[in-house]
Amino acid sequence: MNYKRPVSVLVVIHTPALDILLLERAAHPGYWQSVTGSQEAGETLLQTAVREVAEETGIAAAASAFVDWQQHNVFEIFPEWRHRYAPGVTHNTEHVFSLEVPVGTPVRTAPGEHLGHCWLPQAAAAAKVFSWSNRDAILMLPQHRR
């Protein structure tokens, strides 16, 4: 079996006015989040961020448009998702990026992965996400803009 690596990215996509793109998880209706995804073998973290944004939103952004926060979070993997990882793996290390896009950027969510998307002002987006690391990243976004 090909297990997922316990290394991932979190990409906060936002407009210049700090409206934040959120995606609703298909497996958990009502669970909203920014783009996330596991690093694949041979990828840099930046390559993972670029790939995940394209796969989950249809946004084909250049690698140079991403801001690498040089920040990571370690959290416990929800028990219901641990079967995707090698036996004994219980924690994931998530690396934070952001991506500014123009207002009106079209979004095409990944069928089967997300039910839909919305753009929310920063405070509302931070309150809506289910993950503490996602909430904290949204709140810290002004400090990490170019």
URKABEL-V220566 format. One line per field, one symbol per residue. phi: phi as a letter, one per 30 degrees, with the letter a starting at -180 (. if undefined). psi: psi as a letter, one per 40 degrees, with the letter a starting at -180 (. if undefined). burial: + if it has 24 or more other ideal C-beta (glycine too) atoms within 12 Angstrom, else -. A space follows every 50 residues. Layout:
phi: ???
psi: ???
burial: ???
//
This chain:
phi: .dddddbbbbcdcbcedidcdbccdddbejccaddblddceicddddddd ddddddbidccdedddcddhbbbcbddeedcdddceeidbbbccccbbbc bdeiedbbdddicbdlbacbeeddddddddcdddedddddeedcdd
psi: ihiiifhiihhhhiidefhhhihhhdeghehiiahiiihiheiidddddd ddddddeehgiideeihhefiiihihhhdeedeeiiheheiihhhhiihh iihehihhihhddidaiihiidddddddiehddddddddeddeei.
burial: ----+++++++++++--++++++++------++++++++-----++-+++ +++++++++-+---+++++-+-+---+-------+------+-+++++++ +---+-+-++--++--+-++-+--++-++-+-+++-++-++--+--
//
